[in-house]
Amino acid sequence: MAYYSYYIYKLIIKLKACVLFISFSLILGIGFAFAQNQNEIKLAGEYLIKGEKKKAVELYRELSKNESNLPFIHNPYLETMLDLGMFDDAEVYLKKISKKDADNLLYQLDAGFVYVRMGNLAKADKHFKNLISENKADVHRTKLMSDYLTSKSLITYAIQCLTESREFLGNPFMFCLELATLYRLQGQREKMVQEYLTYVTQNSGNIQYVKNVMQALLTKPEDLESLEKLLYEKVQQQPEFDVYSDLLIWVTMQQKNFHAAFIQARAYDKRYKKEGEKSMEVARVALDNDDYNEALKIYQYVIREFPSSPNFLLARLGLMHTHEARLRNSYPVNLDSVRTLIVNYQKFISQYPENNNSIDAARNEALLYANYLDEKDSAVHILNNLISNPRSSPTLRARAKLDLGDIYLLLNQPWESSLLYSQVEKTQKENQIGYDAKLKNAKLSYYKGDFKLAQEHLDILKEATTREISNDALDLSMLIKENIGFDTLGLALKEYSAIELLLYQNKTDEALQRISDLKQGKVNSEPVSNQTILDDVYWLEANIRMKRGEFQESIALLDKIVKDFGDDVLADDAYFLQAEIYERQLGNKEKAKEIYREFLNKYPGSVHAADARKRFRELRGDFDQKNP
């Protein structure tokens, strides 16, 4: 009995060994087959790269006999057959694999695409329409079909797919963003806009996304005008959707028509009981765009209509900021008006000493003392108080330090300036104020003629996310590179930067004398090459003459830039500034209108184009309406 037990035990051991051997052999075989298939798939791909499509298609045909290869070869195999005009083979292949996977939607779509490639558009049309109809109740399959059709540039069918599903399911809010994208690809801007508007009504939180998209896509004046017209209709037809009113205000501001924007903002504030909130937004943008008249009108309206709202003090401060901005841009600056403005700031501070807005008012007061009245001690005293004031926010404290650094530069103490700029740069990294501080440090190095150090700062700033900072850095960087490239010693640029520092320090007469020498190619009576910097010299002097009220001299210098340096970057700036002088300083509206019109023809891609168009339309009377 023991003998038989031992025999059975030995038999079991042998059987286990056989099973392990067979399993191991199978694994090796499968692994070898898989590796071989992968090598052949890779080889077929290499044939395609070399353009040997016939060799590739033959190899793919063999590989397709093994169903496990299909996920890896299906798309390139089918595309290669279509490229070679093997339409019958493609149909046979699709029918074969579809029998084993009849519900595979991609195979069904591929069949329609084969009809398109063979030129049988009627059959393709019927096939796709049937697929769309059969799957319209299934959102997932509908989306899959739309994505496929879009990838094959069959946009019309992709749109039909989504719209039929949306209609069948009775949900007009489905697929809005997808359809907006498809309509954009087709160039159907009105339908694209309509989809975005439908999307925004689902959730007011979507409005900023829609504004961003429209700002990027609707770049032509006629696009914005068309959107404005559509939004007027929407506001009248569906006043319950506040997003339409919000977008209407936004689109009129995009066109810089702040009068129309204010009319809509005023209605918006009343309808939705916003206490002047939207009107204040329009006023801020109008002020940023130098539309002082409209900004003043709006701030006065908020002060009058909402005396008990949180916007009342902000509007009073905004009113003073607007007067100050207009004062800075009226030449020559009226010093009596500066003193009146300082008194107004002081009254505001004494009336609301505990209000944080008073701290902002004090900062503006200090800058007026420093920049216009040459009372730098008063400015330094006020700013030091702001920096030490525990109620000052970290942001305001940093701003005050930058202002103090600017004043020390006026006092010709650049080391004190650099110390303050560096402090702010260190404590305010990666934000607007930190970038401002770095730019000021770069300019300080530039003023001292240390162009290498200035360039190091600027290279970092050119990557800044804040567009204005990035553009300023780019402009200064280009000025340095252009002039150092032709004059490795940078003699003309050093003189130019020294002149800019003199102007910053309000030493205008000395600056003009050195400009005169530089225009003649002389620095300290020594000859110097000024060819690469001459247009910048003319631009600098033109701005000086304008600020001194010497408008004809300024216009003549600007005209020289336009005529002698018409292909350079300052040409459009010079032509636009000419129009501004005629309009705002000389009151010659007809001449200004003529230049604005010609500007749009000569420089349609200029950053000033939107302003020029708006100014031209204003002067032509397009916005003549009764003031609200």
Secondary structure, DSSP 8 states (H G I E B T S, - for coil): -HHHHHHHHHHHHHHHHHHHHHHHHHHHHHHHHHHHHHHHHHHHHHHHHHT-HHHHHHHHHHHHTSGGGHHHHHHHHHHHHHHTT-HHHHHHHHHHHHHH-TT-HHHHHHHHHHHHHTT-HHHHHHHHHHHHHHHTT-HHHHHHHHHHHHHTT-HHHHHHHHHHHHHHHT-TTTTHHHHHHHHHHHT-HHHHHHHHHHHHHH-GGGHHHHHHHHHHH--SHHHHHHHHHHHHHHHHH-TT-HHHHHHHHHHHHHTT-HHHHHHHHHHHHHHTT-TTHHHHHHHHHHHHTT-HHHHHHHHHHHHHH-TTSTHHHHHHHHHHHHHHHHHHTSSS--HHHHHHHHHHHHHHHHHSTTSHHHHHHHHHHHHHHHHTS--HHHHHHHHHHHHH-TTS-HHHHHHHHHHHHHHHHHTT-HHHHHHHHHHHHHHTTTSHHHHHHHHHHHHHHHHTT-HHHHHHHHHHHTT-S-HHHHHHHHHHHHHHHHHHHH-TT-HHHHHHHHHHHHHHTT-HHHHHHHHHHHHTTEETTEE---TTTHHHHHHHHHHHHHHTT-HHHHHHHHHHHHHHSTTSTTHHHHHHHHHHIIIIIS--HHHHHHHHHHHHHH-TTSTTHHHHHHHHHHHHTTT-----
